[in-house]
Amino acid sequence: MKNIIKFIPVIILSLVFTSCLKSDLDELPAFEEAEITQFRFEYRWFDESSTQLKVVQIDTESTINGASVDCILTVPDADGDFTTAIKNQVSLSNIVGYADISTAATMAPVGNTPVLGTPGDFSSGNLQYEVTAADGTKKTWTLNIVSFNN
């Protein structure tokens, strides 16, 4: 009997602090935009001396033209950990791309286009990504690497 009495306050507190709110909730919008607003790139390498992953941002000039993104990439000058030897290893076949897209949208590569966020080969043509808005609207985007300056 004493054990049951010990658990009564826990049961009462559990019931009191449980929320069952089902009304007066704000209606959230179903976003319909499936846009890319910016594309960026970076190069990653493993530094043996410090056993760390290092990252350098590649200067990217993105121009949006309808459902196409034209990018001019410029590898920054060697400096500090980013030595000339490491800079010379940077190419379109081993960089990481990422994009800014519409609120609540998702993005997926089409065909053999590299997955964003991981090192990939952006040297081939016909790079396409499909952006899906929160309401299900889909838009296919083409990524064009106009020039790569190392």
C-alpha positions in Angstrom: 0.0 0.0 0.0 2.9 2.4 0.8 4.3 1.8 -2.7 1.0 2.8 -4.3 0.8 6.0 -2.3 4.4 6.9 -3.4 3.3 6.8 -7.1 0.1 8.8 -6.8 1.9 12.2 -6.9 3.9 11.1 -9.9 0.7 10.1 -11.8 -1.1 13.3 -10.8 1.9 15.5 -12.0 2.1 13.5 -15.2 -1.6 14.2 -16.0 -1.4 17.9 -15.0 1.7 18.6 -17.2 0.5 16.8 -20.3 -0.7 19.0 -23.0 -3.6 18.1 -25.3 -3.9 21.4 -27.2 -5.8 20.8 -30.4 -7.4 24.2 -31.2 -6.2 27.7 -31.6 -3.1 26.6 -33.5 -1.7 29.0 -36.1 -2.1 27.7 -39.7 1.3 27.5 -41.2 1.7 28.4 -44.9 2.5 25.7 -47.4 5.4 27.4 -49.2 5.2 27.1 -53.0 8.6 28.4 -54.0 11.1 26.0 -55.5 13.9 28.5 -56.0 17.7 28.5 -55.8 19.0 31.9 -54.6 22.7 31.2 -54.4 25.3 28.4 -55.2 28.6 28.1 -53.4 31.6 25.8 -53.4 34.5 24.8 -51.1 37.5 22.5 -51.1 38.2 20.1 -48.2 41.5 18.3 -47.4 42.9 16.4 -44.5 45.9 18.0 -42.8 48.2 15.1 -41.7 50.2 17.3 -39.4 47.3 18.4 -37.2 45.0 15.4 -38.1 42.2 17.8 -38.9 39.8 18.3 -41.9 40.5 21.8 -43.4 38.2 23.8 -45.6 38.7 26.7 -47.9 35.8 28.6 -49.5 36.1 29.0 -53.3 35.0 32.5 -54.4 31.8 31.9 -56.3 29.9 34.5 -58.5 26.4 33.1 -59.0 24.0 34.5 -61.6 20.4 33.3 -61.7 18.8 33.2 -65.2 15.3 31.7 -65.0 15.9 28.1 -64.0 19.6 28.2 -64.5 22.5 29.2 -62.3 25.7 30.3 -64.0 28.8 30.2 -61.7 32.3 31.6 -62.0 34.6 29.9 -59.5 38.0 31.4 -58.4 40.2 29.5 -56.0 41.7 31.9 -53.4 45.5 32.5 -53.2 47.6 30.2 -51.1 47.8 31.3 -47.5 48.6 29.6 -44.2 47.4 26.0 -44.1 46.2 26.4 -47.7 49.6 26.0 -49.3 50.4 26.3 -53.0 50.7 22.4 -53.2 47.2 22.0 -51.8 45.9 24.8 -54.1 47.2 23.0 -57.1 45.1 19.9 -56.2 41.8 21.9 -56.4 39.8 21.0 -59.5 36.2 20.8 -60.6 36.4 17.0 -60.0 37.0 17.2 -56.2 35.1 20.2 -54.8 32.0 20.4 -52.6 28.9 22.4 -53.7 26.0 23.7 -51.7 23.1 26.0 -52.4 20.6 28.3 -50.7 17.1 27.3 -51.6 13.5 28.4 -50.7 12.1 28.0 -47.2 11.0 24.4 -46.4 12.1 23.2 -49.9 14.3 20.1 -50.6 16.8 19.6 -53.3 18.1 16.5 -55.1 20.5 15.8 -57.9 19.1 14.6 -61.3 21.0 11.7 -63.0 24.8 11.7 -62.4 24.9 15.2 -61.0 26.9 15.3 -57.7 25.2 15.2 -54.4 25.6 18.5 -52.6 27.5 18.6 -49.3 30.0 15.9 -50.3 33.0 16.1 -52.7 31.9 15.6 -56.2 32.8 15.9 -59.9 31.4 19.2 -61.3 33.5 19.0 -64.4 30.9 17.2 -66.6 28.2 19.2 -68.3 24.4 18.9 -67.8 24.4 19.3 -64.1 20.7 19.4 -62.9 19.0 19.6 -59.5 15.4 19.3 -58.7 14.0 21.6 -56.0 10.7 20.6 -54.4 8.7 23.2 -52.5 6.9 22.4 -49.3 3.5 22.2 -51.2 5.0 19.7 -53.7 5.8 22.1 -56.5 8.9 20.9 -58.4 11.4 22.9 -60.5 14.4 21.5 -62.3 17.5 23.8 -62.2 20.6 23.6 -64.4 24.0 24.5 -63.0 26.5 25.9 -65.4 30.2 26.3 -64.4 31.1 29.2 -66.7 34.7 29.3 -65.7 37.1 27.8 -63.1 40.1 30.0 -62.2 42.8 28.2 -60.2 
